[in-house]
Amino acid sequence: MTDSQREPVKVFLVDDHALFRAGVRTELDSITDEVRVVGEAGSVAEAVAGIARTKPQVVLLDVHMPDGGGAEVLRRVRPELPDVVFLALSVSDAAEDVIAVIRAGARGYVTKTISSKELVRAVVRVADGDAVFSPRLAGFVLDAFADRPGSAPISDPELDLLTPRERDVLRLLARGYAYKEIASELFISVKTVETHVSSVLRKTQLSNRYELSRWASDRRLV
Amino acid sequence: MTMDHVQEALDHVATDQVAIPDKPKMFRRRSGRAIAGVAGGLADHLGVPVVWVRTAFALLAALNGAGLLAYGLLWVFVQQQTEETAKAPTSKERQQAFGLIALGVGLAVASGTLTGFISGWVAVPLAVAMIGLAVVWREADESQRRRWRVGAKDGFAGAFLGGGGWSAAIRIVAGVALVITGIGVVALRSGSLDQVQFALIAVIATLIGVAVLTIPFWLRLVRDLSDERKARIRTDERAEIAAHLHDSVLQTLALIQKQSEQPREVARLARSQERELRGWLYGPNGYGKPAEMDEETATTGQLSEALATACGEVEDTFAISVGQVVVGDAELDDSLVALVQAAREAIVNAAKHAGVEEVSVFAEVEPTSVTVFVRDRGKGFDPDLVPDDRHGLADSIRGRMTRHGGTCKVRTAPGEGTEVQLAMPVKAGKGAA
């Protein structure tokens, strides 16, 4: 993890609700010096310009925004600035939106109800190159890779299937276990847990297997 | 008719009318009907060509008129479609239909005569009476349609004429005349009876005639009553919705205005209200259920909804946050309802005793089982040291599970938090996404 001597992580906020941005900014700036908010934006265009200007390490990205949402910001920023890491933030329960942002390149997803301390920890972790799976995201990914009638055929087993171990890790994440707890539960090292999670993230981003819209409507997500 | 034939006809009707759960209700066709749209409606309901149904009725008519009786019963007890469908019948179809009607009536009369079921001379007046009956009943259908169009519900005369004016009245009178003629001829021809018996027969015949003629109208009165009852139910429901919104949403909004100094409290109130409203709208017994659900066979809903409702209730009651993740989904049945209730109790226990702000719930639907994990990072406890009077908690969860063939495991130790693992086997095929 981190030591207190390191530079604060530069964070950029993208959310179309000014009130929410203000809240997060106050929280992040007051709670810790591990992170520093360097800018914020309320629309896709503003965000693209702002990120190019301020060169943050981590962008906190709202999934739902007018004109394309978080995924659009990702699509426009990533080719220019591949080093900027994105962490999705949402009140939405809609699996297809969340998965879409992950597939567009976000390194994790947390709900807006996350506590400030947790949020800081998540920001630092994605800045270090890890993935951040909230229990909800773990559930969505398990759902997306589930074998059930109507799921798309498997074209590339390498990408389209989760290994039993990866599935175990996801299940424990969904049950609210921390990496350390997962490690002791499965008798593996924390490093190995991180490797599994990163591998799951890669598969989620690269697999072409699921027809998410259909899957989501099957789930009847409101 | 002998009892056997009646029974047969009733059986026939019964098999047509037994509603298969996922089939829509049967209606008589409004457009493209030859007499009453019974055959068409039946064909739509069973998904077969209408010609087959008409032929079947015609052939059944050969069984001493069983087909005619079945047709009549379906006519009376199956409602008309309220909407006109655009399918106009071809002239060929129409000819076929009339040919089959003639064939059916012919067969009924012929078979009746041959088997001595009715003596030959009665056949003609009987046929006359039946035609009269058909005319009157058709008129009832027509007036019903006019009433749908106008939306009128006006008194007794309205029930009969349905705003059809003179032509309707003339048609009804003509039909009644035919029926009375038919019955009268039978009564008069029934030989050398003395006056008393003749009068008796005439009275009985008239009563029967009136009863038979007015069937559609009595039925309609009954239906009007039930329609009005439905309307009243709807009004009550609106009142209930208004009351609910007043008691919940409006109160919360007032609270939020009062608490506007404390954004966290505002957020908590808003979140819990949103969840409560969602649960109320979309929950297992919610108001916002899809309209296609039949009121009587409303399903109990989905596992995910029930679990969300349970989590929400505990969140509100104990002011903690319950993070819930559901993978897959399944229709609720008794054992899954028990599972949800057990899970709810486990969450309540965590909220009460663990001393934490957050509880994690994870449910997974697999082909053969549904598992739920309820976890907190709280105090934990030593299972061996639970005082006797506190056994009720674990036992009621365990009891609920084992009664339905499920299992319950508790992992806990002082300072380690607690995880309750619930597993319920399901029948194959239930664990659908």
Contacts between the chains, C-beta under 8 A, distances in Angstrom:
chain1	res1	chain2	res2	distance
A	23	B	263	6.7
A	113	B	271	7.0
A	113	B	321	6.9
A	135	B	323	5.7
A	135	B	325	4.9
A	135	B	360	6.2
A	135	B	362	6.8
A	136	B	323	7.4
A	136	B	325	5.5
A	138	B	325	6.8
A	139	B	325	3.6
A	139	B	326	6.7
A	139	B	327	5.1
A	139	B	362	7.2
A	142	B	327	4.6
A	142	B	364	7.4
A	143	B	327	5.2
A	143	B	328	6.8
A	143	B	433	7.8
A	146	B	327	7.0
A	146	B	328	6.4
A	146	B	433	6.9
A	148	B	328	7.4
A	148	B	432	7.2
A	148	B	433	4.4
A	149	B	432	7.5
A	149	B	433	7.6
A	150	B	433	7.3
A	171	B	362	7.4
A	171	B	364	7.1
A	174	B	325	4.6
A	174	B	327	7.0
A	174	B	362	4.6
A	174	B	364	7.9
A	175	B	360	6.1
A	175	B	362	4.3
A	175	B	373	4.7
A	175	B	375	5.8
A	175	B	419	7.6
A	176	B	323	6.5
A	176	B	360	2.9
A	176	B	362	7.1
A	176	B	375	5.2
A	177	B	375	7.9
A	215	B	433	7.4
A	218	B	433	4.9
A	219	B	304	7.7
A	219	B	329	6.1
A	219	B	433	6.6
A	220	B	302	6.9
A	220	B	329	7.3
A	222	B	278	6.9
A	222	B	282	5.4
